[in-house]
Amino acid sequence: MIKRTEAYDLINLSQIELANFLREVNTIRSEAWGNIITYSRKVFIPLTNMCRDQCRYCTFVQTPDSGKARYMTPDAVLRTALQGQNAGCKEALFSLGERPELRYRLAKDLLRQQGYDNTIDYLHDMAELVLNRTLLVPHINAGALSYQELKRLRPVAGSMGMMIESLTDHLMKKGQAHHGCPDKTPQRRLETLRSAGKLNIPFTTGLLIGIGETWQQRIDSLFAINDLYLEYGHIQEVIIQNFRAKAGTPMADYPEPTLHDMMLTLAAARSILHPDISLQAPPNLEQSHQKYLEAGINDWGGISPVTRDFINPERAWPQISQLAEKCRYLGYELSERLTVYPAYLQHKEKYLEPKIATRLASLSSDKGQAAVQCHIA
């Protein structure tokens, strides 16, 4: 594994040095993951688009005065999940704003209409609904959660996730990306990761690059993630996501990271993180898929044949069959995985509730990947 000071110096690599470094990280990826590049066939369930945080780059979140703020009803949740199941999906990705009932009366009122006092309890029951009424396995991405909240959600989710984005207090200052976002403090994000580790929850995290952090801060964030993995072993994948400027947001004119920024950060991540941690980049936020593969990724993350990317609605998912063809052209095989990686399925007694383990066993092959491969979208 690369040393921290060496990782800081990667920003100064010449083109020749970068090419050599990319060959090194590809060797790391190949030794750990072979020529298999994976993805998860998912259906996106955006349970609520309200949030108490005010990230300056976000278009997903809607305020009550927009006229678009809402919670999905149980009927809508189940209908969407079944659409995903009929399209061959095996993962139901629950994504939502953080604790909107602490900020908005409308959120409280909508929750009460469904018989709930808080979003976490509603999320639990909607994930349980999907688990009981479909063949899908929920993945929950609900932001920063306490130990008790994670413990409550664990029985109804195969895996969970939360992007740390960047572990720097600088972004909390006025005018910065996370000003006015109580759930985005580095301490709160790290405590969520630590609590998930204590509970042995297969977990996804990652960085959002280009929102005002420095290169050194990116490196420090990656080392913090790896340290928690070495302590608990629960971080199954890390996403490196590039900021995309969106019209109508305070950061609409903010410069986006370049493809070089993404490749260097991906390669740094592959050299810092334990080789058993899957490295992922979203395929719809950059069309240079070959470059991402050159930088050491082994996974494309969740791709939906049913629902759009509600976080980045302007960026359509690639056709899975086309992505498979690109991988084949470059000498890789695209393989559909489940929301829980094979290494965690092999230790199901530690990482999975019995009901979740049984469901995943019904969906998986003897190698732990999806039993029925769906490449047509």
C-alpha positions, 0 to 999 in steps of 0.5 A: 500500500502506498504511503500517505506522503507518497499519495500527497505527491501523486498530484505532481506526476508527469504524464510518463509517471502517471502512465506507469502508476496506472499500470501499477494500479491495474496490476493491483486490480487484476490480482484482486478481481481478475478480468471481471467488472461488476454492476448491480441491476437496481431499481431506485426508490427515492423515499423522500426528496425533502432534507434538512441539509442544504448542500449547494450542489444538490437538485434532488432536494425539494423544499415545501414551497417548491410544490414538489416536496413529497414522500412516496406512499407505500403503494408507490414504493411497492409498485416501483419495486415490482417494476424493477423486479419485472425488469430483472432487478435484484436490488432496491436502492432506497435513497432519501433526504436526511431527517426532513421532519426536523426542518419542515412541518410538511414532512411531519404532516406527510409522515403522520398521514402514514402513521409515523413520527419520523423518517427512519421508522417509515424507511424501516417499514418500507424496506420491510415491505419490499423484502416481504412482497418482492424478490428484491433485496433493499440497499439503504442509503439514508445518510448519517445514522446513529448506532441505534438507527443502523441497528434498527435498519439492519434486519431489512437491508442486505447492505447500507451506504453513505458517502462521506464526500470529504472529511474537511471542516472547511466545506462547512464554512459559509459559502462552501458546499456543506454550509448549513448541513448538520449531517455533513460534518466529518465527525458525524460521517465517520461515526456512522461508518464506525457504527456500521463497522461495529454492527458488521453491516456490509457498507458502501462509502466514497468521495464526491470530488471537486466540491472545494476540497484539496488534493491532500484532503482527498487523500486523508479521506481515503486513508480514513476509510481504509483505516476503518476497513482495517479495523472492522472489515465491513466496507465492501465498496468505495465510490469515487464520484465527480461533481457535476454542476447543475443549473439553478444551484449555488454551485451552477458555475463552479468548475467541474473536476477534469477527467484527469482529476478523476483518473488520478483520484481513482488510481490513488484510491486503488493504491491506498485502499485494501485490494479487497475493497471494490472500487467503483465509479458511476458510468453515467457521469463520464462517458470515457469508460475506458479511462475509468477502467485504466484507472483501476476500477472493478465495478460500475455500481448500480444501474437501473433499467427502470428508474432514472438517476434521481440525484443526477437526472440529467445524466442517463444510465448507459445501456447495460448491453452497451457497457458490456460490449465496451468491457469486452472490447477492452478485455473484461467481462461485465458480470451482474452482482448482488447488493452484497459482495461474494466475500460477505455472502461467504460469512453470512453469519457475521454480516447478514440477518437470516432472512436477508441471507436466505433471500440472497442465496436464492438470487446468487450463483455458486460464485456469489454473483447474480444467478441470472445475468441480465445484460439487456436494458 
